[in-house]
Amino acid sequence: MDVTRISRWYFGGISGAGAACITHPLDLLKVHLQTQQEGKLSLVRMTVHIVKKEGFFALYNGLTASILRQLSYSLVRFAIYEGVKNRITKPGENMPFYVKVLLAGSSGAAGGYIGTPADMVNVRMQNDIKLPPDQRRNYKHAIDGLWKVFKYEGIKNLFSGATTATGRAVLVTIGQLGMYDQTKQVLLESGFFHDNLLTHFTASLTAVMVIWCLEGAIATTLTQPLDVLKTRMMNAKPGEYKSVLHCAKVVGMLGPMAFFKGYIPAFIRLGPHTVLTFIIFEQLVKNFGEIVQKN
């Protein structure tokens, strides 16, 4: 009887954290562009400005929070998706595509909400260097940031931007987990591909293209504005915004393009982050996954 390996519940978090270590600078640049009061600096000029003023490693400000976000957001969405998939299918079987989409959307919603506190601290730590020294929050690391928000602002503020973060996570997770799983299935069933690095890379790249289409052609007017509002609400001082609508009104005063700040680095980051996440994930499954019997 053949045996195969399936994912352990924490593999998604480790994979996302590994990818975040490489793509973090693009995430930081996205946040800086989104929190500009006026769109004065382009992506290139913003990068040069940060490196000249604070040094190259300033591009990695908030990395601990970015890692913590993946260890909450990605851990939860992968754990739910893979866990449910492994329970409702036998090793080697595949779920219908519509089930993959529904499961991915539900997993993304749960991960997006649970990952909000770490995401909020991540945004604040990334944005700190552009503030005057007397206005900086100066979180030592992600845990210190979570504790200070809880202590001085209350538990409610830990979930600032949760609505927009959850909505975006649903779309992204459908594109990532659902499409990756479906593409991998099609490639393996074609007979031209085997369960190896080439297949993992091809499937993850296909998922990236689907997400880019979702963001670029279908949901650009929804997803990026949500991301901008999420970033601003997470970075806001207590009482600065009364609601999501109030935040949208303030951003709208800067002009309609204010809702699309940071689009280029967010768009670029999605590719390498998705590919790296799935390559790391598949290697973890292949080498350290739980062994089960395959009929």
N, C-alpha and C positions, 0 to 999 in steps of 0.2 A: 504494500500500500504506500503510495507516494505521500510525501509531506510537503507542506508549504509554510511560509511565514506570513503573519499578519501584524499590523501595526500595534504597538503598545500605546496606551492612552496619552502619554506625554511626548511622543515623537513629533507631533505638529508644533508644539511650543519650542522644542530644541531647534527644529528646522527653521522656523521663522526667526528665531533669535540669531542663528548663524547668518542668515541672509541679511538681517538688519545691520549686523556689524559691518557689512560691506556697502550697503546702500544708504546708510544713515546720512551722509552729507547731502544727498539729494532731498531727503525728507526735511532736513534742517533748512535748506534753501527755500523749499516750498513754504515753510512756516514763516520765514522772514519776509518773503514776498507777500504772503497773505495778510500780514499784520502791518504792512506799510499804510500809513494814513493817506499817502498820495503815491501813485505809481511812478516814482522818480527813477528807481534803479532797475535795470534789466537783470536777467539771470547772471550773465557774465560779470557785469559791474558789481552786483551784489557779492558774488564769489570773491572777486578781487578785493573788494572793500573789507570783507570779513578777514581774509588772510592777511592783508596788510596791517589791519588794525589790531587783530587779536592773535594772529599766527595760524598756521595750517591746522593744528589740532583743535582749533575752535570749531571747525566743521563737524567735530564729533561731540560737541556739547550736548548733554542730555542722552548720551548713548545708554546709560544704565536704565533710564526710563523707557527708551525704545526697546531694549531687551526685555524689560519687565512687561511691557505691553504685549510683546509676542508670547511671553510665558503665561499670559492670561487670555488675550484675544485669540491668538492662533491655537494655543493649547486647547481651549474650549471648543472652537469650531471644528478642529480636526478630530478631537476626542469624540464629540457627538456624531459627526459624520461617519468616521471609521467604525466607531463602536456600534452604531445602529446598523450600518451596512454588514458588519460581521455577524450580527445577531439574526438578521432577516434573510441572509443568503449563506449558502454553503461555500466552502473554499472552492474557487474556480468559477462560481456562478456570478452572474451580473444582474444588477437592478435595472428595471426599465428607466429610460431617460427621464421621464417626468418625475419619477421617484427621486432620482438624483438631484433634480432641480429643486423640488420641494424640500428635500432633506438638507441640501446645501443652503437654501434660503433660511431655514429654521436655525441651522447651525451658526450661520453668519449673524443672525439677530441676537442669539445668546452670547456669542463671542464678542460682538460689538458692544453690547451693554456691559458685560463683565469687564471688558478691557478699557472702559471709559476712564476710570481713575488714573491708570498708568498713562493713558493717552494724554490726558489733561496735564499731568506733571511733565510729560515729554514735551508738549507744546511750550509750557512755561520755561523749562530749562533751556530749550533751543532758542527761545526768544530773549532770554535774559541779557545776552551780550550786547544787544542793540539798545538797551535802556540805560539811562544815566545811572552811575554807581549807587546813588542814594535811593533809586527806585527798584533796584534789582532784588529778587527774592532770595538769591544765593542758596538754593537747595544744594546740599553736599552731594546727594545722590537720590535715586528714585524713592527709596524708603523714607528718607528724611523729608522729601517733598510731600509724600502721602501723609506723613504724620503731621507736618505743619499745616497742611490744608485742613485736615480733620480737627486739629487743635484750635486753630484760629478762625476758620471759616465754617466749620461744621461739616457733617457727613453729606449734607445735600449738595454742597459745592464740589465734592469729589465726583459727582455725576453731572457736572456742567457739560452741556453739549451731548448728552447721552442720546437724545432723540435723533439728532443728525448723524451721530457716529454709528448708531444702530442701522439707520436707513442705508447708509453707504455700505456698511459691512454686508448687508443682505445682497446687494448687487455684485459686489466684488467676489463674495464667496461662491455665488452661483457661477460666475465666470471662471473662478479658479478651480474649486473642488469638483463641481458638476461637470464642467467642460473637460478638465484634465482626465477625470475618470472615464468619461465617454470616449474621448479621443484615444486614450490608451487602449480601451477595449477594442475599438475599431482597428487600430494598428496591429494588435496581437492577432485578431481574427482574420486579418488579411493574409497571413502566412508569410509576409515579407519581413516582419519585425519580430523580435524576441524580447523577453523581459530583461532589457539591459539599459545601459546609460544612453544609447542613441534613442531608444524608444521613450525614455523618461524626458530627455531633452526635447524631442519632437512634440510630445504630448503637452509638455508645459509651455512650449513656445506657441502652440496652437491655442492653448487657454489664454495666453497673453493677448494674442490677436483678437480673440473673442471679447475680452475685457476692453481692449482698446476700441473695438467697434461699439461695445455697449456705452463706453464713456464718450467716445468721439462722435458717434452717429446717432445714438438713441438717447443717452442720458446725460450728455454734457451740460445741458441747461438745468439738470436736476442735481447731478452728483457733485460737480465742482462748486456750485454755490453752497451746497450743504457742507462741503469740506471747509470752505471759507468761513461760514457761520460757526461751524464746530470749533475751528481754530480760534476765532475771536472770542467766543463764549468761554472757552477753556482758559484763555489768557486774560480774561477780563478781571478787574477788581470787583470785590463784593458790591452788588447793587448797581454796577455799571450798565447792565442790560436787564430789563424787567422780564423779558421773554425772548423767544426766538424771533417773533415778529418785530419786536423793538430793535433787536440786533440787526435784522434785515433792513429796517428803515434807516438806521444809522449808516450801514454800509452803502445802501442805495444813494445816500446823499453824496457819495464820492463818485457816482456815475455807474452805469450798468456794467462796465468792464471790471469794476471792483470785485464783482462776484466770481471772476475767473482768474484772480491773482494766483500765482504759483502753479498754473496749469501745466506749464512745460516741464518743470522738474518732477511734478507728480506723475505726469504722463510717461516720462522717461524712466523713472524709478520703478514703475510697475513691472516692466519687462525683466530686468535682472533679478529683482526681488522674487518674482514668481518662479522663474526658472531655477534659481538657487535653492529656494524653499523646497521644491519638489525633488530636485536632485539629492539634496541632503536627506530628505524624508525617505526616499526610496532606498538610499544606501543604508539608512538606519534599519529599515524593515528587512532588507536583504541580509544584513549582518547580525542584527540584534533583535529581530522581531520574534514574536511568540510563535513557537512551532505548533502547527495543527496538522491533523491527518487529512489527506485529500483523497476522496473516493475515486 
